[in-house]
């Protein structure tokens, strides 16, 4: 079986349905390159039209449903979460896209395939079922819960965020010895301390003012407009950092709102940025939708969270987990949003407790643990 040492060829297959799956794959790829600079490592987006037209089409449908009929997406998520519905959809999607995996394996000739999204994981599992010796297969579940669409029986190694997920996979028939609890892989920079004074100086932030970070994920979803408008109601002068991802229209709206607030709050607006670690490091708390990678990064940065507007399905489960662990406040009622902001701005003891709990359960070294396990077991 393949491993991550020597001159092996490693293919990571993700999906740009949001940024989290791609970021997880890149974190693993960077760690492999760090420990083995001579390895061939490639990260592929399975939702590119030239890679998999079927997955690209499904991504378009997904984004359409989120924007116009989110309740339909939630119904589909629940239907595929059941064993009967999930298995039928899994088989159909995997069969249709297995040819795309065949093309990728012929192009890159990998010894090891690592998937961070269920669609390529299913296609790779289908391929491996028919060609068991072609490559080793690992799946990294980039959520805080196990959905039926993640479960396949030709996977050599599963990596999960928490122990209860391992139990769920075992209950579904996955061998216990192939499942490893590592956390969700995030960038290595989250394992490294930052210089908060340098970051504050660069962006004109004041150490004596609370700093609120507002994020909308890679797609710029998650009620950033609403959060900014709520911040405008806060009488206390604040530093506010806004990250709008790749959503250019949202960036424009956020910039307009920031200018309107400039006489009261100091607001800095980013589009897509690789400075999230530093921005989290100078913030008092973050307002965000509960994407799994964002939650993982915030916990690694010991940053309390105010979670709202989850994408129906996995993000709701992520929010439940983070709130239950005491690292986040989850607001599913817009009328309670402002009071939650005030609570985090005024309750210093609550903030300290949330930071301590984040330090206890955060897994900043997940990518390293995954690579070490692959080197040992595969």
C-alpha positions as CSV (number, residue, x, y, z in Angstrom):
1,X,0.0,0.0,0.0
2,X,1.1,3.6,-0.6
3,X,2.7,5.8,2.0
4,X,3.9,9.5,2.3
5,X,7.6,8.8,2.4
6,X,10.1,8.2,-0.4
7,X,9.2,9.2,-3.9
8,X,5.4,8.5,-3.8
9,X,2.8,10.3,-5.8
10,X,0.0,11.7,-3.7
11,X,-3.3,13.1,-5.1
12,X,-5.6,15.1,-2.9
13,X,-9.1,15.6,-4.3
14,X,-11.4,18.2,-2.8
15,X,-14.4,20.3,-3.9
16,X,-14.8,24.1,-3.9
17,X,-18.3,23.9,-2.5
18,X,-17.4,26.5,0.0
19,X,-13.7,26.9,0.8
20,X,-13.4,24.5,3.7
21,X,-12.8,21.3,1.7
22,X,-10.1,22.9,-0.4
23,X,-8.4,24.4,2.6
24,X,-8.3,21.1,4.4
25,X,-6.7,19.4,1.3
26,X,-4.2,22.3,1.0
27,X,-3.3,22.0,4.7
28,X,-2.5,18.3,4.3
29,X,-0.6,18.9,1.1
30,X,1.5,21.6,2.7
31,X,2.3,19.2,5.6
32,X,3.4,16.5,3.2
33,X,5.6,18.9,1.3
34,X,7.1,20.0,4.6
35,X,8.1,16.5,5.8
36,X,8.9,15.2,2.4
37,X,10.0,17.9,-0.1
38,X,10.7,15.3,-2.8
39,X,7.2,13.9,-2.9
40,X,4.9,14.6,-5.8
41,X,1.7,16.2,-4.3
42,X,-1.2,17.6,-6.3
43,X,-4.5,19.1,-5.1
44,X,-7.4,18.8,-7.5
45,X,-10.8,20.5,-7.4
46,X,-13.3,17.9,-8.3
47,X,-16.0,20.5,-9.1
48,X,-14.1,22.0,-12.1
49,X,-16.0,21.4,-15.3
50,X,-12.9,20.0,-17.0
51,X,-12.4,17.5,-14.2
52,X,-15.9,16.3,-13.5
53,X,-18.8,17.8,-15.3
54,X,-21.3,15.9,-13.2
55,X,-19.9,17.2,-9.9
56,X,-19.6,20.7,-11.4
57,X,-23.3,20.5,-12.3
58,X,-24.2,19.3,-8.8
59,X,-22.2,22.3,-7.4
60,X,-24.3,24.7,-9.5
61,X,-27.5,23.1,-8.3
62,X,-26.3,23.3,-4.7
63,X,-25.5,27.0,-4.9
64,X,-28.8,27.6,-6.7
65,X,-30.8,25.8,-3.9
66,X,-28.9,27.7,-1.1
67,X,-29.8,31.0,-2.7
68,X,-33.4,30.4,-3.8
69,X,-34.8,27.3,-2.1
70,X,-32.7,26.4,1.0
71,X,-35.6,24.3,2.4
72,X,-35.3,22.0,-0.6
73,X,-31.6,21.5,0.1
74,X,-32.4,20.7,3.7
75,X,-34.9,18.1,2.6
76,X,-32.4,16.5,0.3
77,X,-29.8,16.5,3.0
78,X,-32.2,14.6,5.3
79,X,-33.2,12.2,2.6
80,X,-29.6,11.3,1.7
81,X,-28.8,11.0,5.4
82,X,-31.1,8.0,5.7
83,X,-29.5,4.7,4.8
84,X,-32.0,3.8,2.0
85,X,-32.0,7.2,0.4
86,X,-28.3,7.8,1.0
87,X,-27.2,4.5,-0.5
88,X,-29.2,5.0,-3.7
89,X,-27.8,8.5,-4.2
90,X,-24.3,7.4,-3.3
91,X,-24.3,4.6,-5.8
92,X,-25.7,6.9,-8.6
93,X,-23.2,9.7,-7.9
94,X,-20.2,7.4,-7.5
95,X,-21.0,5.4,-10.6
96,X,-21.4,8.6,-12.7
97,X,-18.2,10.2,-11.5
98,X,-16.0,7.1,-11.2
99,X,-14.9,7.7,-14.8
100,X,-13.5,11.1,-13.7
101,X,-11.4,9.4,-11.0
102,X,-10.2,7.0,-13.7
103,X,-9.0,10.0,-15.7
104,X,-7.3,11.6,-12.7
105,X,-5.5,8.4,-11.8
106,X,-4.3,7.9,-15.3
107,X,-3.1,11.5,-15.5
108,X,-1.3,11.7,-12.1
109,X,-0.6,8.0,-11.4
110,X,-1.0,8.4,-7.6
111,X,0.0,5.8,-5.0
112,X,-2.2,7.5,-2.5
113,X,-5.5,9.4,-3.0
114,X,-6.8,11.6,-0.2
115,X,-10.4,12.9,-0.4
116,X,-11.8,15.8,1.7
117,X,-15.3,15.8,0.2
118,X,-17.8,13.0,-0.1
119,X,-18.3,13.2,-3.9
120,X,-14.7,12.4,-4.9
121,X,-14.5,10.0,-1.9
122,X,-17.4,8.0,-3.3
123,X,-16.0,8.0,-6.9
124,X,-12.6,6.9,-5.6
125,X,-14.2,4.2,-3.5
126,X,-16.1,2.9,-6.5
127,X,-12.9,2.9,-8.6
128,X,-11.0,1.1,-5.8
129,X,-13.6,-1.5,-5.4
130,X,-12.9,-2.6,-9.0
131,X,-9.2,-1.9,-8.9
132,X,-8.1,-2.6,-5.3
133,X,-4.4,-2.4,-5.8
134,X,-4.3,0.8,-8.0
135,X,-3.9,3.2,-5.1
136,X,-4.4,3.6,-1.3
137,X,-7.4,5.6,-0.3
138,X,-7.9,7.9,2.7
139,X,-10.9,10.1,3.5
140,X,-10.9,13.1,5.7
141,X,-14.4,14.0,7.0
142,X,-14.5,17.8,7.0
143,X,-17.5,18.1,9.3
144,X,-18.3,17.6,13.0
145,X,-20.9,14.9,12.2
146,X,-21.1,11.8,10.0
147,X,-23.5,11.9,7.1
148,X,-24.4,8.8,5.1
149,X,-22.7,10.4,2.0
150,X,-19.3,10.0,3.7
151,X,-19.6,6.3,4.3
152,X,-17.8,3.9,1.9
153,X,-16.4,0.5,2.3
154,X,-13.3,0.6,0.1
155,X,-11.5,3.3,2.2
156,X,-8.2,2.3,3.8
157,X,-8.2,5.1,6.4
158,X,-10.7,7.5,7.7
159,X,-9.8,10.7,9.7
160,X,-12.5,12.3,11.8
161,X,-12.9,15.4,14.0
162,X,-14.1,13.8,17.3
163,X,-14.4,10.4,19.0
164,X,-18.2,10.2,18.6
165,X,-17.8,10.2,14.8
166,X,-15.5,7.2,15.0
167,X,-18.3,5.4,16.9
168,X,-20.8,6.3,14.2
169,X,-18.5,5.0,11.5
170,X,-18.0,1.7,13.4
171,X,-21.7,1.4,13.8
172,X,-22.0,1.8,10.0
173,X,-19.6,-1.1,9.5
174,X,-16.3,0.7,9.0
175,X,-13.5,-1.3,10.7
176,X,-12.4,0.4,13.9
177,X,-8.7,0.0,13.1
178,X,-9.1,2.2,10.0
179,X,-10.6,5.2,11.8
180,X,-8.4,7.9,13.4
181,X,-9.5,10.8,15.5
182,X,-7.2,13.7,14.5
183,X,-9.4,16.8,14.2
184,X,-10.0,18.6,11.0
185,X,-6.8,19.7,9.2
186,X,-6.2,23.5,9.1
187,X,-3.2,25.5,8.1
188,X,0.1,25.1,9.9
189,X,0.1,28.9,10.8
190,X,-2.6,28.1,13.4
191,X,0.0,26.3,15.4
192,X,2.3,29.3,15.4
193,X,1.9,32.4,17.7
194,X,1.4,35.8,16.2
195,X,2.6,39.3,17.2
196,X,-0.8,41.0,17.9
197,X,0.8,44.5,18.3
198,X,2.3,44.3,14.8
199,X,-1.1,43.2,13.3
200,X,-2.9,46.0,15.2
201,X,-0.4,48.6,14.0
202,X,-0.7,47.4,10.4
203,X,-4.5,47.8,10.3
204,X,-4.9,50.7,12.7
205,X,-6.5,48.7,15.5
206,X,-6.6,49.9,19.1
207,X,-5.7,47.4,21.8
208,X,-8.0,49.2,24.2
209,X,-11.1,48.6,22.1
210,X,-12.9,45.3,21.6
211,X,-12.3,44.0,18.1
212,X,-15.1,42.0,16.4
213,X,-14.3,39.8,13.4
214,X,-17.2,39.1,11.0
215,X,-16.7,36.3,8.5
216,X,-18.9,34.9,5.7
217,X,-16.9,31.9,4.7
218,X,-15.2,31.4,1.3
219,X,-18.5,32.1,-0.5
220,X,-19.3,35.2,1.5
221,X,-22.5,33.7,2.9
222,X,-23.8,33.9,6.4
223,X,-25.5,37.2,7.1
224,X,-22.5,39.5,6.9
225,X,-24.8,42.4,6.0
226,X,-27.0,41.8,9.0
227,X,-24.1,41.5,11.4
228,X,-22.6,44.8,10.2
229,X,-25.9,46.5,10.6
230,X,-26.2,45.2,14.1
231,X,-22.7,46.4,14.9
232,X,-23.8,49.9,13.8
233,X,-26.3,49.9,16.7
234,X,-23.6,49.3,19.3
235,X,-22.9,52.6,21.1
236,X,-19.5,51.6,22.3
237,X,-16.7,52.4,19.9
238,X,-15.3,49.2,18.3
239,X,-12.8,47.9,15.9
240,X,-14.6,45.7,13.3
241,X,-12.9,43.4,10.8
242,X,-15.0,42.0,7.9
243,X,-14.0,39.2,5.7
244,X,-16.3,38.7,2.7
245,X,-14.5,35.8,0.9
246,X,-14.8,35.7,-2.9
247,X,-18.2,37.4,-2.9
248,X,-17.5,40.7,-4.8
249,X,-21.0,42.1,-4.4
250,X,-20.8,41.5,-0.6
251,X,-17.4,43.2,-0.5
252,X,-18.9,46.3,-2.2
253,X,-21.9,46.4,0.2
254,X,-19.6,45.8,3.2
255,X,-17.3,48.7,2.1
256,X,-20.3,51.0,1.8
257,X,-21.6,50.1,5.2
258,X,-18.1,50.5,6.7
259,X,-17.9,54.0,5.3
260,X,-21.2,54.8,6.8
261,X,-20.0,53.6,10.2
262,X,-16.5,55.3,10.0
263,X,-17.5,58.1,12.4
264,X,-18.3,55.6,15.1
265,X,-16.5,52.3,14.6
266,X,-13.2,51.6,12.9
267,X,-14.0,49.1,10.2
268,X,-11.5,47.2,8.0
269,X,-12.9,45.1,5.1
270,X,-11.2,42.2,3.4
271,X,-12.2,40.1,0.5
272,X,-10.6,36.6,0.2
273,X,-7.5,36.7,2.4
274,X,-4.8,34.4,3.8
275,X,-4.4,36.6,6.9
276,X,-7.3,34.9,8.9
277,X,-4.9,33.5,11.5
278,X,-3.6,37.0,12.3
279,X,-7.1,38.5,12.2
280,X,-8.4,35.9,14.6
281,X,-5.4,36.5,16.9
282,X,-6.3,40.2,17.5
283,X,-10.1,39.7,17.8
284,X,-12.3,39.5,20.9
285,X,-14.7,37.1,19.2
286,X,-15.9,36.2,15.7
287,X,-19.4,36.4,14.2
288,X,-19.7,33.7,11.5
289,X,-21.7,30.9,10.0
290,X,-20.6,27.6,11.4
291,X,-18.5,26.1,8.6
292,X,-16.3,23.3,10.0
293,X,-13.0,24.8,8.9
294,X,-13.9,28.2,10.4
295,X,-14.9,26.5,13.7
296,X,-11.6,24.5,13.7
297,X,-9.5,27.6,13.0
298,X,-11.3,29.6,15.7
299,X,-10.8,26.9,18.3
300,X,-7.1,26.6,17.4
301,X,-6.9,30.4,17.8
302,X,-8.8,30.2,21.1
303,X,-11.4,32.6,19.7
304,X,-15.0,32.6,21.0
305,X,-17.7,32.4,18.4
306,X,-21.1,33.8,17.7
307,X,-22.7,31.4,15.2
308,X,-25.7,32.2,13.0
309,X,-27.3,31.4,9.7
310,X,-25.9,27.9,9.2
311,X,-26.3,26.3,5.8
312,X,-29.0,23.6,6.5
313,X,-27.6,20.2,7.3
314,X,-24.0,19.8,8.3
315,X,-23.5,23.4,9.5
316,X,-26.4,23.1,11.9
317,X,-24.7,20.0,13.4
318,X,-21.4,22.0,13.6
319,X,-23.2,24.8,15.5
320,X,-24.8,22.3,17.9
321,X,-21.4,20.8,18.6
322,X,-19.6,24.1,19.2
323,X,-22.3,25.5,21.4
324,X,-22.5,22.3,23.4
325,X,-18.7,22.4,24.0
326,X,-19.0,25.9,25.3
327,X,-16.8,27.6,22.6
328,X,-19.6,29.3,20.8
329,X,-23.0,31.0,21.2
330,X,-25.4,29.7,18.5
331,X,-28.2,32.2,17.7
332,X,-31.0,30.8,15.6
333,X,-33.4,33.6,16.4
334,X,-32.5,37.0,14.8
335,X,-34.2,38.8,17.6
336,X,-31.6,37.5,20.0
337,X,-28.6,38.4,17.8
338,X,-28.0,41.9,19.3
339,X,-28.3,40.6,22.9
340,X,-25.7,37.9,22.1
341,X,-23.3,40.5,20.8
342,X,-23.7,42.6,23.9
343,X,-23.2,39.6,26.1
344,X,-19.8,38.8,24.4
345,X,-18.8,42.5,24.6
346,X,-19.5,42.9,28.3
347,X,-19.0,39.5,29.9
348,X,-15.3,39.1,30.2
349,X,-15.6,36.0,32.4
350,X,-17.6,34.3,29.7
351,X,-15.0,35.1,27.1
352,X,-12.2,33.7,29.3
353,X,-14.1,30.4,29.8
354,X,-14.8,30.1,26.1
355,X,-11.1,30.6,25.3
356,X,-10.1,28.0,27.8
357,X,-12.5,25.5,26.4
358,X,-11.3,26.2,22.9
359,X,-7.7,25.6,24.0
360,X,-8.8,22.2,25.4
361,X,-10.6,20.9,22.4
362,X,-8.9,22.7,19.5
363,X,-6.7,20.5,17.2
364,X,-4.2,22.9,15.5
365,X,-1.9,19.9,14.6
366,X,-4.5,17.8,12.8
367,X,-2.8,18.0,9.5
368,X,0.5,16.8,11.0
369,X,-1.3,13.9,12.8
370,X,-2.9,12.9,9.6
371,X,0.3,12.8,7.7
372,X,2.1,11.0,10.4
373,X,-0.6,8.4,10.6
374,X,-0.5,7.9,6.8
375,X,3.2,7.5,6.9
376,X,2.9,4.8,9.6
377,X,-0.2,2.9,8.5
378,X,-0.1,3.2,4.7
